[in-house]
Amino acid sequence: MSTARTPGLRDTVTEPPRPAPPKPAPPKPGPPKPPLVFDDPLDRQSSDDTDAGWGERPAASGDSAADLARFLDEKPPHHI
């Protein structure tokens, strides 16, 4: 006895052709991408290389009350 399939009704019926998938829409223009820079990043000064943002206060005008307030603010707790 053979194990091969015999042609039947299912084999003679063909499926209708499937429609082609829709083409994707073209990408929407957005903001321009920044240009690639291939120079050495260590040649540029970073924000960590400056004193800005490290708790620097504006220069005092010689006010002794402001100097005392800063001294008391910055004095460690064990020096009280």
N, C-alpha and C positions, 0 to 999 in steps of 0.2 A: 504494500500500500504506500502511496506517495504522500509526502507531507506538504507538497506544493499547493498553493491556493489555486482554486479553479476560478476562471473569470466569471463574474456574476453581474447582477444589475448595478451594484455599487461601483464597479470598475468602469462601466460604460458611461455613467453620468458624469459630466464635467461641471466644475464649478464656474460660475460667471467670473470674468476677469475683475480683479480688485482695482478700484481707482488708485491712481498715483497719489502718494502722500503730498499734502500741500507744501509749497515752497516756503521756507522761513522768511519772515519779513526782514528787510534790510535793517541793520542796527541804526538806532537813533543817534544823531550826533550829540555828543555831550561836551562837557568842558574839555579843552585840550589837555593832553597829558603833559606833565613837566618833562623837559628834555633830560636825557640820560647824561650824567656828568661822570667822566672817567678819570678825573684828576685824583690826586692823593688826598683823601679826607683828613689826613693828619696835618696837612699844610694849613688848613683853615682853623680859625679860633672858634672853639665851642663855647656854649654858655657857661660851662663849668670852669672855663679858663678865666672868667672875669669875676669880679667881686659882686656883681649885680645879683640880688636875690639871696645873698648869704647873711641876711640879718643886718646889713649895713643900714644905719639910720642917717637921715640927712644931717649935714654938718650943723652943729649947734652954734648959736651966735654968741657964745661965751656966757650964757645964763647959768649961774651957779645952781639954781634950783633944778634945771634940766640935767646938769651934770650929776647932782646928787641922786635924782630919780633914776638915771641910767646906771649909776654905781650900785644902787640898791636893787635894781632889776637884774643886773648881771652878776651880783655877788653870789657865790655858792652858798648853800644852806649851812654848811659847817663853819662859815665865817661870820655868822650873825652874832 
